[in-house]
């Protein structure tokens, strides 16, 4: 991962571990892939070989009778190299909405209601109003402490 060893040497060790894919070799292979696999997968000179070794590792995981701990270790290593596409996508909001969310969900507390209210009133109201009315409905159970503050702030906006 930090170029302490040439990629070819690491891939050779991984292949040796996959040839003996049982017991501690499974754990060692999973650890090696989890720590250095993404780097090897992105490196142009080792990409094809690493893709092939990952495919072999997943085939061996399905064929061999591994216990649940080892299966989870192999899965975790695989997804550390190739994260699912859903994890890469993050909902993008316009900066104005991000600012309103920041004010409501992070800054707002019992002591800062007046300050947050003043900042919200300075926003371009035509753009901010529809989202600002939806925001209090998105208070999650983890944010229970700020429900009272959100309600007071929404009531003051009337």
C-alpha positions in Angstrom: 0.0 0.0 0.0 2.8 2.4 0.8 5.1 0.8 -1.9 7.1 -1.0 0.8 7.0 -4.0 -1.5 6.6 -4.1 -5.3 3.0 -4.9 -6.4 4.1 -8.0 -8.1 5.4 -9.5 -4.8 2.1 -8.7 -3.0 0.1 -10.2 -5.8 2.3 -13.3 -5.7 1.7 -13.7 -2.0 -2.0 -13.2 -2.5 -2.0 -15.9 -5.2 -0.2 -18.3 -2.8 -2.8 -17.6 -0.1 -5.6 -18.2 -2.6 -4.0 -21.5 -3.6 -4.3 -22.7 0.0 -7.6 -21.1 0.8 -8.3 -22.7 4.2 -7.9 -21.8 7.8 -5.6 -19.0 8.6 -4.9 -18.4 4.8 -8.4 -17.1 4.4 -7.9 -14.6 7.2 -4.5 -13.5 5.8 -5.9 -13.2 2.3 -8.9 -11.2 3.5 -6.6 -8.9 5.5 -4.2 -8.4 2.7 -7.0 -7.5 0.2 -8.8 -5.3 2.7 -5.6 -3.2 3.4 -3.9 -3.1 0.0 -6.5 -4.3 -2.4 -8.0 -0.9 -3.4 -4.5 0.4 -4.0 -3.6 -2.6 -6.2 -6.9 -2.3 -8.0 -6.2 1.3 -8.9 -2.6 0.8 -9.9 -2.5 0.4 -13.7 0.2 -2.3 -13.8 -1.6 -4.5 -11.3 -5.3 -3.8 -12.1 -6.0 -6.8 -14.4 -4.2 -9.3 -12.2 -5.9 -8.0 -9.1 -9.4 -8.2 -10.7 -8.7 -11.8 -11.6 -7.5 -12.6 -8.1 -10.6 -10.9 -6.6 -12.8 -13.0 -8.9 -11.0 -16.2 -7.8 -11.3 -15.2 -4.2 -15.1 -14.8 -4.5 -15.4 -18.0 -6.4 -13.5 -19.8 -3.7 -15.7 -18.2 -1.0 -18.7 -19.7 -2.7 -17.2 -23.1 -3.3 -15.4 -23.7 0.0 -17.3 -24.4 3.2 -16.2 -21.4 5.3 -17.6 -20.4 8.6 -19.6 -17.2 8.9 -16.7 -15.2 10.4 -14.4 -16.0 7.4 -17.2 -15.4 4.9 -17.8 -12.0 6.5 -14.1 -11.2 6.4 -13.9 -12.1 2.7 -17.0 -10.0 1.9 -15.7 -7.1 3.8 -12.3 -7.3 2.0 -14.1 -7.5 -1.4 -16.3 -4.5 -0.7 -13.3 -2.5 0.7 -11.8 -2.8 -2.8 -15.0 -2.4 -4.8 -17.6 -0.4 -2.8 -21.1 -0.7 -4.0 -22.3 2.1 -6.4 -25.0 3.2 -3.9 -22.3 4.0 -1.3 -20.6 6.4 -3.8 -23.7 8.4 -4.5 -24.6 11.2 -2.1 -27.6 13.4 -2.4 -26.5 16.8 -3.6 -28.5 19.7 -2.4 -28.2 23.3 -3.5 -26.0 25.5 -1.2 -29.0 27.4 0.1 -30.7 24.2 1.3 -27.4 22.9 2.8 -27.2 26.2 4.7 -30.7 26.0 6.0 -30.2 22.4 7.1 -27.0 23.4 8.9 -28.9 26.2 10.7 -31.8 24.0 11.7 -30.1 20.7 12.5 -26.7 21.8 13.8 -26.8 25.3 15.1 -30.4 25.5 16.4 -30.7 25.0 20.2 -32.8 26.5 23.0 -30.2 29.4 23.4 -29.8 30.1 19.7 -33.4 30.4 18.5 -33.3 34.1 18.0 -30.0 34.1 16.2 -31.1 31.3 13.8 -34.5 33.0 13.2 -32.7 36.2 12.3 -30.4 34.4 9.8 -33.4 32.5 8.3 -35.3 35.7 7.8 -32.4 37.2 5.8 -32.6 34.4 3.2 -34.4 35.0 -0.2 -37.8 34.0 1.0 -39.3 33.0 -2.3 -36.6 30.3 -2.7 -36.3 29.3 0.9 -39.9 29.0 2.0 -40.9 25.7 0.4 -37.8 23.9 1.7 -37.9 25.6 5.0 -41.5 24.3 5.6 -40.4 20.7 4.7 -37.3 20.8 6.9 -39.0 20.5 10.3 -40.8 17.4 9.1 -37.4 15.7 8.5 -36.4 15.7 12.2 -35.3 12.1 12.8 -35.7 10.2 16.1 -32.0 10.8 16.8 -32.6 14.5 16.7 -35.4 14.5 19.3 -33.7 17.0 21.5 -34.1 19.7 18.8 -37.8 19.1 18.0 -38.9 21.7 20.5 -36.5 24.3 19.2 -37.5 23.5 15.6 -41.2 23.9 16.5 -40.6 27.2 18.2 -38.5 28.4 15.3 -41.2 27.4 12.7 -43.9 29.1 14.8 -41.9 32.3 15.0 -41.5 32.3 11.2 -45.2 32.8 10.7 
